[in-house]
Amino acid sequence: MSETLALRGKVAIVTGSGRGIGKAIALAFADHGCDVALFARTADQVEQTAREVRERGRRALAIAGDVGDERRVEELVRTTIGELGGLDILVNNVGAAIVKPFLESTPADWQAQISWNITGTLLCTRAAGRHFVAQRSGKVINVSSIAGVRGKAGMTIYGATKAAVIQFTKILAVEWADRNVNVNCIVPGAFYTQPMKRVLDDPTLGPIRVKKIPMRRYGDPKEIAPLALYLASDASSFMTGAVLPIDGGELAKL
């Protein structure tokens, strides 16, 4: 089993890897032999993740940019293949929410979330996918949210965009199945990441949010990393189009 989970000789791109879930995934990949291209908007955070990857004995590229910038995304894929010698895995982890009642939201709010949560995923997957389809192998791991499965007031646009990521995963998995390209989706619940800290650390809101989780705690980003590792490895070679919650049981309850 340890051999099928190994990523020795593999190359991955992980977006949103300057912190939180993306960083945890990138470091887990490096721990299992993968070279990693890190991509996020904040240069110093990406550089720090790259240093930690290199400390694990793997090669790393630190590239700052926006997943909604088509030219930058195309450059990311070209640079990764050119400098790291190939590309085997793409993790689409970037996502952000603007939380407000729908009637108070603006077209600018909508477009920002569409760019972060949908357009970026499409651009990265298309750029990497050309390479995957040509080499007839590849792993795409999309990160959605339980907000894309269940409704929550104030998250109309965010939830709609994350639901789109789930459906994109399923359809592309079917489209690329005969090209030996696996496309799967992780659906996180409440994890202790920078965007969630404001809620989870709040003495009033935090306990209310945690009470909704059957396991009565929030997740650590490191708890997502083993699932991403499985989806990136040969162990999941017959899995595609899967949508996998990791949420402490939140989606399972009535």
N, C-alpha and C positions, 0 to 999 in steps of 0.2 A: 504493500500500500504506500509506503514512503516513497518508493520509486515513481509511482504514478502521480504523486502529488509534487514531485520535483519539477522545477522550472529551469534546470540547467541548460544553458545555451539559448534561452528564450529572451526576447526583447519585448518590453511593454511600454505603452504610453498610458499614463494615469493623469487625467485632468483634475483640477481642483486639489492638487496634491501638496499644497503648501501647508496644510493643517488638517486636523480632524480626520474624517473617514478616508479621504483620499491619501493622506500621509500614512495612515495606518496600513492601508492596502499596499502602497508602494514599498514600505519597509518589510512587510510580510513577503512580498514577491522577492525582494533582495535577499532576505533570509533563506529563501529556497532556490537561489541560484540565478535569478533573473536580473538582467540589466534593464534600467528604467529611465525613460524620458519623463521628466516632471513638467507639468504645465499648469500655470495659474496666473492670476493678475498681479499678485504681490511678489516682486522679484526677490526680496530678502527671505521670505518664507520658503520659496522654491529652492533657493540656494541652500538654506539650512537643511531641507529634506535631502537634497543632493549630497550634502556632506555626510549625512547619516547613512545614506545608501553606500557611499564609498567606504565608510568605516566598516561596512559589512563585507567589503572585498568585491563589490560589484561596480560596474561602470554606471555613471549617471549623467544625464543632460539636464540642465536647469534652464528652462525657457519661460519667460514671462509673456503673457498675452491674454487676449480675450477669445473665448471659444466662439463668439459671434462674429469674429473677424475672419472672413473666408481666406484671405491672402495669408494671414498669420497661421491659420490651421493647416493650410497646404504646405507652408514652410516647415511647420512642426513635423509633419510626416516625412517630408523629404530629408530634413536634417537628421531625424531619428534613423532612417534607413541608411543614410550616407555615413553617419558617424558611428552608429552602433551595429551596422551590418545587417539589418533586417528589421522585421516587425511581425510579431506573433499575437499580441494581445492589446486590446484597447479597452480602457475603463473610462466610461463617460460618467464622471462623478459630479460635475459642476451643477449647481442648482441654488436658487435663492427665491425667497418669498417677500412680497410686499403685502402685509396683512392689514386689511381695512374692509369695511362694508362695501359691497359691490357698487352701490350708488355713489359712494364717495371716491371710488377709484377712477383713474383717468386713462385715456388711451396711451399715455406715456407709461403709466404703470403696467398696462397690459403688454405693451411692446417690449418693455424691459424683461418681464418674466418669460415671454415667448422666446426672446433672444437667449436668455440664460439657460432655460430649461428644455426648449425644443430645438431651436435653430442651431445652437452649439452642438447638441447631440447629433443632429443631422449632418452638419458640416464635418465633424470629426469622424463619424462613421463612414461617410462617403469617401473622404480622403484616405482613411485606412483601409476601407473596404475594397477599393480598387486593387490594392496590393494583396489583400487576403484572397479575393476571388481569383486573381491571376496565379497565385501560388497554390490555390486550392487547399488552403488551411488558414485558420485564424479563429480568435476568440473575441467576441464583443460582449462586454459586461456593462449594462446600463444600470444606473442607480435612480430609482423613482422615490416614492414616499407613500406612506399609508394615506396621506391626504389625496392621493390619486385613486384611492379605492373607496374611502368613506368620506362623507361630507362634513365639513367643519366651517362654521360661520366665519367670514373674514378671509377665507382662503379660496374664493371662487376661481380666480384666475390661476393661482398656483396649483390648486387641485386639478383643474382642467389640463394644465400643461403636463403635470406628472402622470395623469391618466393617459395622455397622448404618448408619453414615453413607454408605458406598458403596452399599448396597442402597437406602437412602432416595433417593439421587441418581437411580439408574436408574429406579425406579418413578415418582417425581414427574416426571421428564423425560418419561415416556410420558403421564402424566396431564395435563400442562400443554402438551404439544407443539402442540395445536391452538389454544392461546391465545397462541402466539408468545412463550412464556416458556422460555428456555434454562436447563437445570439441569445443571451439570457438576461434576466432582470432581477436585481435585489431591491426589496421594498422595505426600507428601514422605518422603524417607529421612532420613539423619542430617544435620541442619543445625546450624550453630553458633548456637544460641539459648540463652537463659538456662537452660531446663531441661536442655539437653544439655551445657552447659559443664562440669558436674561430672564427667561421664564423659570428654568429649573432652580436657579439660585434665589428667586424671589420667595420670601418667607410665606406669602399668601398663595401665589400662583403655583409655586413648585409642588407643594403637597397635593393640590387639586389635580395637577397634570399627572403626577405619579400614581394617584389613586385610580386613574382610568386604566392602568396597566395591571393585568392579573398578577404578574410577578412582583408588583409593588416596588419597582426600581426602574431607573432609566439605564440605557445601555452605554457601554464604553466603546468608542470607535474600534478598539482592538478586537472586539467581539464580532465585528463584520469581516475582518481580514481573513479568517479561515474559510469563510464561505466564498469570498472572492478568489482565494487561492484554489479552492476546489473547482470553481467554474473556469479558472484560467488553465487548469492542468489537464492532463490526459485522463484523469479519473472521471471527468464529466463528458467524455467523448460522445456519449449517446444522449446527452441532454441538450435540447435546444428549444427555444420558445417558452422556457420555464419562468414563472414569476414567483419569487421566493421571499415571503415576509420574514423579517427578523425583528420582532417587536414586543417580546415579552408576553405574547398571547393576546395583544390588543385587538387584532382583527378577528380572532377566533371567538370572541365573546359576543353575546347579544347586546 
